[in-house]
Amino acid sequence: MKILFNKKIKKSFSTIFVLSFFMQMSLFGIPVLAAYSPAQISYVVTGEATVGNTIIITANISSVSNLYALSWDFIYDSNMLQIQSIESGSILGTSVQKNIINNLGQASIWISKTGNVESTNGSGTVAIIKAKVLKAGVIDLKTTNDKATLNLTGSTSCIKLSDNNGNMLMYNFTDTSITSKIVSPLSPGKYENTNSNLTYSGSWTKVSDGSQQYSNITNSVLTFTFEGAGLNIYALMASNRGIAKVYIDDVAYDFDEYNASAQSKIVFTKDGLKAGIHTAKVVVSGTKNPASSGYYISIHAIEILGAPTNLVAGKYENTDSKLNYTGSWTKVSDGSQHYSNVTNSVLTFTFEGSGLNIYALMASNRGVAKVYIDDVAYDVDEYNASTQSKIVFTKDGLATGKHTAKIVVSGTKNPASSGYYISIDAIEILSAPVNLIAGKYENTDPKLTYTGSWSKTSDGTQSYSNVTNSVLAFTFEGVGLNIYALKASNRGIAKVYIDDVAYDVDEYNASPQSKVVFTKAGLSVGKHTAKIVVSGTKNVDSSGYYISIDAIEILSAPTNLVAGKYENTDSRLVYSGSWTKSFDGSQHYSNVTNSVLNFTFEGSGLNIYALMASNRGMAKVYIDDVAYDVDEYNASSQNKVVFTKDGLSAGKHTAKIVVSGTKNADSSGYYISIDAIEILSAPTSLVAGKYENTDSRLIYSGAWTKSFDGSQHYSNITNSVLTFNFQGSGLNIYALMASNRGIAKVYIDDVAYDVDEYSALSQGKVILAKDGLTPGNHTAKIVVSGNKNIDSSGYYISIDAVEIK
């Protein structure tokens, strides 16, 4: 007889019956009638069971019939796991009632359909547990349907199933276990794909010879941690390879493993990481480039890069342990070089210094290297038709401190090369040179930094080189410098850089001659950089490419001269180049081209005194960078003003007198003489009134004599000058006329007048009257012209007084 229920009664009865069923099974362990079911219970663990990670434990059921309710009790070692949540699965749908208990050491859930609904047939998930792994060990999932038999050393998972009549459903099951482990960070070194600290999840296949693991299943993952400054990932590239997604400290990078032919190489490099522990993950992305026939990702090996020890100033052979080679490099038997033609093979190092030189053995099979200094890229071609060991790259002028360097085999070459090989012979770290200050430094001074290949003569008089890109570098504090060299017939052209501005300097001379080959003056006060480079070029007359260094002279910022007269021996006059001081100190002289006298001054002008003579040349005089030619030639020796510049604005001015190496046709030589420098002050304006020749507001320059009674100033030295300013509408000039008087050149507001002071009888009188000027400021200048009328016996100009109207 069959008992019938209406829907309302059946719904109430089903709920009460199921609850009663599970209470009997769970609380009292009372057996209930089992109904036949071909169901199968299994478990899936998702995630890496490494200490600190979270895993998902899913209980699955398949081929179940007439399922109405279920429960799952899981006991565990709370030192091994921390259960974060337990949720119902999909098998009974969403219209269910459930109860969840999550206690330390045990997690339980029971789930039932509600009301008069059909039981479930099919497959799905029973429940899902999310747990954090706390400790390394084995966690068993051994199944029972009798809760009384649960224990940590036996059955740990009790799953019960029932139909809508409360009958227990029987099932088959497949147990599993979880092996949790501590994954050690990889330290610097190379690790094969089979290393136990590499954790593969998803679906990966290991080849029989262990050379690689590969997968084309999307989201299959290789994870590891490492302690170092970077890493290289090696793979077997091939025509069926896809694109991997790599995460370093959660930053994503794509790398393509496709290659038309199979090739084992570095497919990804990351360096320059901070010291410490880092995370890495390689994911099969399920993407590829169009040329590939597949999505496979290959893992051959992982190489962890250590934080390199800083190189300091000095030269390091290619075998030095502080140089970190990654990829595929070969060391020659005699240790003279490392070389590689495998693309993306890398040499990395860090250094403390102001620059570096890279030495290599250039040859006909060399390629182009990519050099990175502080992540700035440079292309370096090592090709040479014949084998030659030399500096292939120089970088200097870096800021003091730590820097990174990387040399990469680029896999490119110039068309003339037969190969792609990159050679490393040595690395030279350049120190930040000590600043040179004002003075002269011999070529042997330790503050001069030579790099490349230089030779020193036995007597120490010079350093020389004909090896291209050999360099002398230094820094200095001053306003300029002179470079001294021994010029000769086998000399080449040097490239000189001052604050990165390039100049070509030809050291060729038909006969040996020690001299200044380069001068740079007028630099701003402060620190400057200098570099002299063997350029490997020469003029057609030279038989060689040698560059010679004799000495370096640093020019100081001269102290300003103020109004007054300064002898040629004054310390504020800065001579550079080659000058000779006469035994009596009356002059400095030179015939060496580009020898220079520098000074600065505050005033309204200047006079340059020299001993003119028959062997004198042309000087080039620069006042505030404006050039003037001054010829010091005279048929007979004569001490006089050879150059005057006045009317300058008040303030500081620069002056430079240069031996030009030119002369007029009458001269027998190129000598330039310096006797004295006279700085002119800006005169105070005279106002209406009469001023005796001795008044301080009258500015005499050149050679003037004051008479013993003060009645006059007089001079017969050409270009001796009296200057003054005045405010008014005119002036009178008084003089003592006489039979030895010459012709004065008088300038009023730059308008010239010739005034003849000759008189057969001596008499004091007005020699020039100028009226009708516009009221206001005016300038006046009286110059000894060196001219006279034929009746006069001399060239003297006399000044008695000046009267302003």
SULGIRA-V882189 format. One record per residue. N is the residue number from 1. RES is the residue in three letters. NEAR is the number of other C-alpha atoms within 12 Angstrom. Layout:
N_RES_NEAR + N_RES_NEAR
This chain:
1_MET_3 + 2_LYS_4 + 3_ILE_7 + 4_LEU_10 + 5_PHE_13 + 6_ASN_13 + 7_LYS_14 + 8_LYS_15 + 9_ILE_16 + 10_LYS_22 + 11_LYS_21 + 12_SER_20 + 13_PHE_23 + 14_SER_32 + 15_THR_30 + 16_ILE_21 + 17_PHE_28 + 18_VAL_39 + 19_LEU_32 + 20_SER_23 + 21_PHE_37 + 22_PHE_38 + 23_MET_21 + 24_GLN_22 + 25_MET_33 + 26_SER_31 + 27_LEU_15 + 28_PHE_15 + 29_GLY_19 + 30_ILE_19 + 31_PRO_22 + 32_VAL_28 + 33_LEU_18 + 34_ALA_21 + 35_ALA_22 + 36_TYR_20 + 37_SER_26 + 38_PRO_21 + 39_ALA_31 + 40_GLN_28 + 41_ILE_38 + 42_SER_30 + 43_TYR_31 + 44_VAL_26 + 45_VAL_29 + 46_THR_25 + 47_GLY_30 + 48_GLU_32 + 49_ALA_35 + 50_THR_35 + 51_VAL_25 + 52_GLY_21 + 53_ASN_25 + 54_THR_26 + 55_ILE_30 + 56_ILE_28 + 57_ILE_38 + 58_THR_32 + 59_ALA_43 + 60_ASN_33 + 61_ILE_37 + 62_SER_27 + 63_SER_26 + 64_VAL_34 + 65_SER_31 + 66_ASN_32 + 67_LEU_43 + 68_TYR_44 + 69_ALA_49 + 70_LEU_49 + 71_SER_45 + 72_TRP_46 + 73_ASP_43 + 74_PHE_46 + 75_ILE_38 + 76_TYR_34 + 77_ASP_27 + 78_SER_23 + 79_ASN_18 + 80_MET_31 + 81_LEU_39 + 82_GLN_30 + 83_ILE_32 + 84_GLN_24 + 85_SER_27 + 86_ILE_32 + 87_GLU_31 + 88_SER_35 + 89_GLY_31 + 90_SER_25 + 91_ILE_34 + 92_LEU_38 + 93_GLY_28 + 94_THR_15 + 95_SER_21 + 96_VAL_23 + 97_GLN_23 + 98_LYS_28 + 99_ASN_22 + 100_ILE_23 + 101_ILE_23 + 102_ASN_25 + 103_ASN_20 + 104_LEU_19 + 105_GLY_24 + 106_GLN_30 + 107_ALA_34 + 108_SER_36 + 109_ILE_35 + 110_TRP_38 + 111_ILE_37 + 112_SER_43 + 113_LYS_37 + 114_THR_30 + 115_GLY_26 + 116_ASN_22 + 117_VAL_25 + 118_GLU_23 + 119_SER_29 + 120_THR_29 + 121_ASN_21 + 122_GLY_24 + 123_SER_25 + 124_GLY_28 + 125_THR_29 + 126_VAL_44 + 127_ALA_39 + 128_ILE_33 + 129_ILE_38 + 130_LYS_28 + 131_ALA_36 + 132_LYS_28 + 133_VAL_34 + 134_LEU_26 + 135_LYS_25 + 136_ALA_22 + 137_GLY_20 + 138_VAL_23 + 139_ILE_34 + 140_ASP_30 + 141_LEU_36 + 142_LYS_32 + 143_THR_34 + 144_THR_30 + 145_ASN_36 + 146_ASP_31 + 147_LYS_32 + 148_ALA_21 + 149_THR_22 + 150_LEU_28 + 151_ASN_24 + 152_LEU_22 + 153_THR_16 + 154_GLY_21 + 155_SER_27 + 156_THR_33 + 157_SER_43 + 158_CYS_37 + 159_ILE_46 + 160_LYS_47 + 161_LEU_49 + 162_SER_43 + 163_ASP_37 + 164_ASN_35 + 165_ASN_30 + 166_GLY_35 + 167_ASN_31 + 168_MET_34 + 169_LEU_35 + 170_MET_31 + 171_TYR_29 + 172_ASN_24 + 173_PHE_26 + 174_THR_22 + 175_ASP_25 + 176_THR_23 + 177_SER_23 + 178_ILE_30 + 179_THR_24 + 180_SER_28 + 181_LYS_24 + 182_ILE_23 + 183_VAL_25 + 184_SER_21 + 185_PRO_25 + 186_LEU_33 + 187_SER_26 + 188_PRO_26 + 189_GLY_25 + 190_LYS_24 + 191_TYR_28 + 192_GLU_26 + 193_ASN_33 + 194_THR_26 + 195_ASN_27 + 196_SER_19 + 197_ASN_25 + 198_LEU_34 + 199_THR_34 + 200_TYR_33 + 201_SER_29 + 202_GLY_24 + 203_SER_21 + 204_TRP_27 + 205_THR_24 + 206_LYS_21 + 207_VAL_17 + 208_SER_10 + 209_ASP_12 + 210_GLY_17 + 211_SER_22 + 212_GLN_29 + 213_GLN_33 + 214_TYR_42 + 215_SER_34 + 216_ASN_30 + 217_ILE_24 + 218_THR_26 + 219_ASN_28 + 220_SER_32 + 221_VAL_35 + 222_LEU_40 + 223_THR_40 + 224_PHE_38 + 225_THR_33 + 226_PHE_36 + 227_GLU_27 + 228_GLY_29 + 229_ALA_34 + 230_GLY_37 + 231_LEU_43 + 232_ASN_38 + 233_ILE_43 + 234_TYR_36 + 235_ALA_39 + 236_LEU_33 + 237_MET_35 + 238_ALA_28 + 239_SER_26 + 240_ASN_29 + 241_ARG_38 + 242_GLY_38 + 243_ILE_40 + 244_ALA_41 + 245_LYS_32 + 246_VAL_33 + 247_TYR_28 + 248_ILE_30 + 249_ASP_23 + 250_ASP_15 + 251_VAL_15 + 252_ALA_18 + 253_TYR_22 + 254_ASP_25 + 255_PHE_32 + 256_ASP_36 + 257_GLU_43 + 258_TYR_33 + 259_ASN_28 + 260_ALA_17 + 261_SER_16 + 262_ALA_16 + 263_GLN_21 + 264_SER_27 + 265_LYS_34 + 266_ILE_33 + 267_VAL_41 + 268_PHE_37 + 269_THR_33 + 270_LYS_34 + 271_ASP_34 + 272_GLY_27 + 273_LEU_24 + 274_LYS_18 + 275_ALA_18 + 276_GLY_21 + 277_ILE_23 + 278_HIS_30 + 279_THR_30 + 280_ALA_35 + 281_LYS_34 + 282_VAL_43 + 283_VAL_40 + 284_VAL_39 + 285_SER_32 + 286_GLY_24 + 287_THR_29 + 288_LYS_28 + 289_ASN_24 + 290_PRO_17 + 291_ALA_20 + 292_SER_23 + 293_SER_20 + 294_GLY_30 + 295_TYR_33 + 296_TYR_40 + 297_ILE_48 + 298_SER_49 + 299_ILE_47 + 300_HIS_35 + 301_ALA_32 + 302_ILE_42 + 303_GLU_40 + 304_ILE_40 + 305_LEU_39 + 306_GLY_36 + 307_ALA_28 + 308_PRO_33 + 309_THR_21 + 310_ASN_25 + 311_LEU_33 + 312_VAL_26 + 313_ALA_26 + 314_GLY_25 + 315_LYS_26 + 316_TYR_28 + 317_GLU_26 + 318_ASN_33 + 319_THR_26 + 320_ASP_26 + 321_SER_17 + 322_LYS_24 + 323_LEU_34 + 324_ASN_37 + 325_TYR_35 + 326_THR_41 + 327_GLY_37 + 328_SER_26 + 329_TRP_28 + 330_THR_24 + 331_LYS_21 + 332_VAL_17 + 333_SER_10 + 334_ASP_12 + 335_GLY_17 + 336_SER_22 + 337_GLN_29 + 338_HIS_35 + 339_TYR_42 + 340_SER_34 + 341_ASN_31 + 342_VAL_29 + 343_THR_32 + 344_ASN_37 + 345_SER_38 + 346_VAL_41 + 347_LEU_41 + 348_THR_45 + 349_PHE_41 + 350_THR_35 + 351_PHE_37 + 352_GLU_29 + 353_GLY_29 + 354_SER_34 + 355_GLY_37 + 356_LEU_43 + 357_ASN_38 + 358_ILE_44 + 359_TYR_36 + 360_ALA_39 + 361_LEU_33 + 362_MET_35 + 363_ALA_28 + 364_SER_26 + 365_ASN_29 + 366_ARG_38 + 367_GLY_37 + 368_VAL_40 + 369_ALA_41 + 370_LYS_32 + 371_VAL_35 + 372_TYR_31 + 373_ILE_31 + 374_ASP_25 + 375_ASP_17 + 376_VAL_15 + 377_ALA_18 + 378_TYR_22 + 379_ASP_25 + 380_VAL_31 + 381_ASP_37 + 382_GLU_44 + 383_TYR_33 + 384_ASN_26 + 385_ALA_17 + 386_SER_16 + 387_THR_16 + 388_GLN_21 + 389_SER_25 + 390_LYS_32 + 391_ILE_33 + 392_VAL_40 + 393_PHE_36 + 394_THR_35 + 395_LYS_34 + 396_ASP_35 + 397_GLY_27 + 398_LEU_24 + 399_ALA_18 + 400_THR_18 + 401_GLY_21 + 402_LYS_24 + 403_HIS_32 + 404_THR_35 + 405_ALA_37 + 406_LYS_38 + 407_ILE_43 + 408_VAL_43 + 409_VAL_41 + 410_SER_32 + 411_GLY_24 + 412_THR_29 + 413_LYS_28 + 414_ASN_24 + 415_PRO_17 + 416_ALA_20 + 417_SER_23 + 418_SER_20 + 419_GLY_30 + 420_TYR_33 + 421_TYR_39 + 422_ILE_48 + 423_SER_49 + 424_ILE_47 + 425_ASP_34 + 426_ALA_33 + 427_ILE_43 + 428_GLU_40 + 429_ILE_40 + 430_LEU_39 + 431_SER_36 + 432_ALA_28 + 433_PRO_33 + 434_VAL_21 + 435_ASN_25 + 436_LEU_33 + 437_ILE_26 + 438_ALA_27 + 439_GLY_24 + 440_LYS_26 + 441_TYR_28 + 442_GLU_26 + 443_ASN_33 + 444_THR_26 + 445_ASP_26 + 446_PRO_17 + 447_LYS_24 + 448_LEU_34 + 449_THR_37 + 450_TYR_36 + 451_THR_41 + 452_GLY_37 + 453_SER_27 + 454_TRP_27 + 455_SER_24 + 456_LYS_21 + 457_THR_17 + 458_SER_10 + 459_ASP_12 + 460_GLY_17 + 461_THR_22 + 462_GLN_29 + 463_SER_34 + 464_TYR_42 + 465_SER_34 + 466_ASN_31 + 467_VAL_29 + 468_THR_32 + 469_ASN_36 + 470_SER_37 + 471_VAL_40 + 472_LEU_42 + 473_ALA_45 + 474_PHE_41 + 475_THR_36 + 476_PHE_37 + 477_GLU_28 + 478_GLY_29 + 479_VAL_35 + 480_GLY_40 + 481_LEU_45 + 482_ASN_38 + 483_ILE_45 + 484_TYR_37 + 485_ALA_39 + 486_LEU_33 + 487_LYS_35 + 488_ALA_28 + 489_SER_26 + 490_ASN_29 + 491_ARG_38 + 492_GLY_37 + 493_ILE_40 + 494_ALA_41 + 495_LYS_32 + 496_VAL_35 + 497_TYR_31 + 498_ILE_31 + 499_ASP_25 + 500_ASP_17 + 501_VAL_15 + 502_ALA_18 + 503_TYR_22 + 504_ASP_26 + 505_VAL_31 + 506_ASP_37 + 507_GLU_44 + 508_TYR_33 + 509_ASN_27 + 510_ALA_17 + 511_SER_15 + 512_PRO_16 + 513_GLN_20 + 514_SER_25 + 515_LYS_33 + 516_VAL_34 + 517_VAL_42 + 518_PHE_37 + 519_THR_37 + 520_LYS_37 + 521_ALA_38 + 522_GLY_29 + 523_LEU_24 + 524_SER_18 + 525_VAL_18 + 526_GLY_21 + 527_LYS_24 + 528_HIS_32 + 529_THR_35 + 530_ALA_37 + 531_LYS_39 + 532_ILE_43 + 533_VAL_43 + 534_VAL_40 + 535_SER_32 + 536_GLY_24 + 537_THR_29 + 538_LYS_28 + 539_ASN_24 + 540_VAL_17 + 541_ASP_20 + 542_SER_23 + 543_SER_20 + 544_GLY_29 + 545_TYR_33 + 546_TYR_40 + 547_ILE_49 + 548_SER_49 + 549_ILE_47 + 550_ASP_35 + 551_ALA_33 + 552_ILE_43 + 553_GLU_41 + 554_ILE_40 + 555_LEU_40 + 556_SER_37 + 557_ALA_31 + 558_PRO_33 + 559_THR_21 + 560_ASN_25 + 561_LEU_34 + 562_VAL_26 + 563_ALA_27 + 564_GLY_25 + 565_LYS_27 + 566_TYR_29 + 567_GLU_25 + 568_ASN_33 + 569_THR_26 + 570_ASP_26 + 571_SER_18 + 572_ARG_25 + 573_LEU_34 + 574_VAL_37 + 575_TYR_41 + 576_SER_43 + 577_GLY_39 + 578_SER_30 + 579_TRP_29 + 580_THR_24 + 581_LYS_21 + 582_SER_17 + 583_PHE_10 + 584_ASP_11 + 585_GLY_17 + 586_SER_22 + 587_GLN_29 + 588_HIS_36 + 589_TYR_42 + 590_SER_35 + 591_ASN_31 + 592_VAL_30 + 593_THR_31 + 594_ASN_37 + 595_SER_40 + 596_VAL_42 + 597_LEU_44 + 598_ASN_44 + 599_PHE_41 + 600_THR_35 + 601_PHE_37 + 602_GLU_29 + 603_GLY_30 + 604_SER_33 + 605_GLY_38 + 606_LEU_45 + 607_ASN_40 + 608_ILE_45 + 609_TYR_38 + 610_ALA_38 + 611_LEU_33 + 612_MET_35 + 613_ALA_28 + 614_SER_26 + 615_ASN_29 + 616_ARG_38 + 617_GLY_37 + 618_MET_39 + 619_ALA_41 + 620_LYS_31 + 621_VAL_35 + 622_TYR_31 + 623_ILE_31 + 624_ASP_24 + 625_ASP_17 + 626_VAL_15 + 627_ALA_18 + 628_TYR_22 + 629_ASP_25 + 630_VAL_31 + 631_ASP_38 + 632_GLU_44 + 633_TYR_33 + 634_ASN_27 + 635_ALA_17 + 636_SER_16 + 637_SER_16 + 638_GLN_22 + 639_ASN_28 + 640_LYS_37 + 641_VAL_37 + 642_VAL_40 + 643_PHE_37 + 644_THR_34 + 645_LYS_34 + 646_ASP_32 + 647_GLY_25 + 648_LEU_23 + 649_SER_18 + 650_ALA_18 + 651_GLY_21 + 652_LYS_24 + 653_HIS_32 + 654_THR_35 + 655_ALA_37 + 656_LYS_37 + 657_ILE_46 + 658_VAL_44 + 659_VAL_42 + 660_SER_32 + 661_GLY_24 + 662_THR_29 + 663_LYS_28 + 664_ASN_24 + 665_ALA_17 + 666_ASP_20 + 667_SER_23 + 668_SER_20 + 669_GLY_29 + 670_TYR_33 + 671_TYR_40 + 672_ILE_48 + 673_SER_49 + 674_ILE_46 + 675_ASP_36 + 676_ALA_35 + 677_ILE_43 + 678_GLU_43 + 679_ILE_39 + 680_LEU_39 + 681_SER_36 + 682_ALA_30 + 683_PRO_31 + 684_THR_21 + 685_SER_24 + 686_LEU_32 + 687_VAL_24 + 688_ALA_21 + 689_GLY_19 + 690_LYS_22 + 691_TYR_28 + 692_GLU_24 + 693_ASN_33 + 694_THR_26 + 695_ASP_26 + 696_SER_18 + 697_ARG_25 + 698_LEU_34 + 699_ILE_39 + 700_TYR_38 + 701_SER_42 + 702_GLY_40 + 703_ALA_30 + 704_TRP_29 + 705_THR_24 + 706_LYS_21 + 707_SER_17 + 708_PHE_10 + 709_ASP_11 + 710_GLY_17 + 711_SER_22 + 712_GLN_28 + 713_HIS_37 + 714_TYR_42 + 715_SER_35 + 716_ASN_33 + 717_ILE_30 + 718_THR_35 + 719_ASN_38 + 720_SER_41 + 721_VAL_43 + 722_LEU_44 + 723_THR_45 + 724_PHE_42 + 725_ASN_35 + 726_PHE_36 + 727_GLN_25 + 728_GLY_25 + 729_SER_25 + 730_GLY_31 + 731_LEU_35 + 732_ASN_29 + 733_ILE_39 + 734_TYR_31 + 735_ALA_37 + 736_LEU_33 + 737_MET_35 + 738_ALA_29 + 739_SER_26 + 740_ASN_29 + 741_ARG_38 + 742_GLY_37 + 743_ILE_39 + 744_ALA_41 + 745_LYS_32 + 746_VAL_35 + 747_TYR_27 + 748_ILE_30 + 749_ASP_24 + 750_ASP_17 + 751_VAL_15 + 752_ALA_19 + 753_TYR_22 + 754_ASP_25 + 755_VAL_30 + 756_ASP_37 + 757_GLU_44 + 758_TYR_33 + 759_SER_27 + 760_ALA_16 + 761_LEU_15 + 762_SER_16 + 763_GLN_19 + 764_GLY_21 + 765_LYS_24 + 766_VAL_23 + 767_ILE_35 + 768_LEU_31 + 769_ALA_23 + 770_LYS_27 + 771_ASP_17 + 772_GLY_12 + 773_LEU_20 + 774_THR_15 + 775_PRO_17 + 776_GLY_20 + 777_ASN_23 + 778_HIS_31 + 779_THR_33 + 780_ALA_38 + 781_LYS_36 + 782_ILE_45 + 783_VAL_43 + 784_VAL_42 + 785_SER_33 + 786_GLY_26 + 787_ASN_29 + 788_LYS_29 + 789_ASN_24 + 790_ILE_16 + 791_ASP_19 + 792_SER_23 + 793_SER_20 + 794_GLY_30 + 795_TYR_33 + 796_TYR_40 + 797_ILE_49 + 798_SER_49 + 799_ILE_47 + 800_ASP_34 + 801_ALA_32 + 802_VAL_41 + 803_GLU_35 + 804_ILE_33 + 805_LYS_26
